[in-house]
């Protein structure tokens, strides 16, 4: 006779054992290493085999019991009863083994699933930690940028308190320090610039190009090292050759060359600044020193320029544009090699009480200090702006 408990075990072993390890659970467990997933799979197979053996043994026990029942009394009956009893005992033992194998397989599956859940938690924790690290790095970078801006403002305040340089005529002029990329202010080291001999003097020798394509790094003026040009200017009152502002410059802005810088294949000569409502426009001439490309773009030319005002404010460049002889404003301009065009920087939200600004560019190595801001009414008198 097949008892209900035995039927349940066989049902669990043969019919329910297959889905004990769902496909996604087995895959997740396998990704954590071979141990848990392999053990669960092996024990599941063993449980199925044990259940099959138990079922075969139970069928044999039923057959032995039927044979014993059909055997007439006598010695054959005794032997048949003994065989039926032994078959039933064997079936009971195999069913017990099948139950234990089923329990072992279920435990192994649970262990594999627990390992998968633990691995998922660890991955989530690692992702959270990585996100926190990225956030901390971004905050650190932001703090460093703020510190750099604060240092620039502090330097601007300190420079405003320094005495202005006196010209040879005894009038006060903007103090200018211009350093091309790769050179150190105040040193005689300069290098093989693509701009060679463009500017030989500003006014009465107040600014000179120090550096050519040959010579030692620490040679005298006119000799060069491996990097850039270094210039020092004290506020010229006359324009350099070919250095007058392009068409459309405000009448209130002087034609003096207040500072010179070099960035990439361009040379910038600064003439002055004027107020336009809440904006300040700074006028310059930009020359092209690229022999193979005549196209200049305001999206790439001197984009790092910024000003500091005499009220302690710092203003990044809002936009720039070229202005041709006809007074047309363009964001791109074709400038042949060695020629220049008028270039205007626009800075927004400059307070009305600002009277002087300083123009800076790290890429161009330019720091033009104490530039007077022409009054709005004077700037408006220009017919070409």
Buried (B, 14 or more C-beta within 10 A) or exposed (E): EBEEEBEEBBEBBBEEBEEBBEEEBBEBBBEBEEEBBBBBBEBBEBBBBBBBBBBEBBEBBBEBBEBBEEBEEEEEBEEBBEBBBEBBEBBBEBBBBBBBBBEBBBEBBBBBBEBBBEBEEEEEEEEEEEEEEEEEEEEEEEEEEEEEEEEBBEBBEEBBEEEBBEBEEEEEBBBBBBBBBBBEEEEBBBBBBBBEEBBEBBBEEBBBBBBBEEBEBEBEEBBBBEBBBBBBBBBBBBBBEEBBBBBBBBBBBBBBBBBBBBBBBBBBBBBBBBBBEEBBBBBBBBBBBBEEEEEBEBEEBBBEBBBBBBBEBBBEBEBBBBBBEEBEEBEEBBBEEEEBBBBBBBBEEBEEEBBBBBBBBBBBBBBBBBBBBBEBEBBBEBEEB
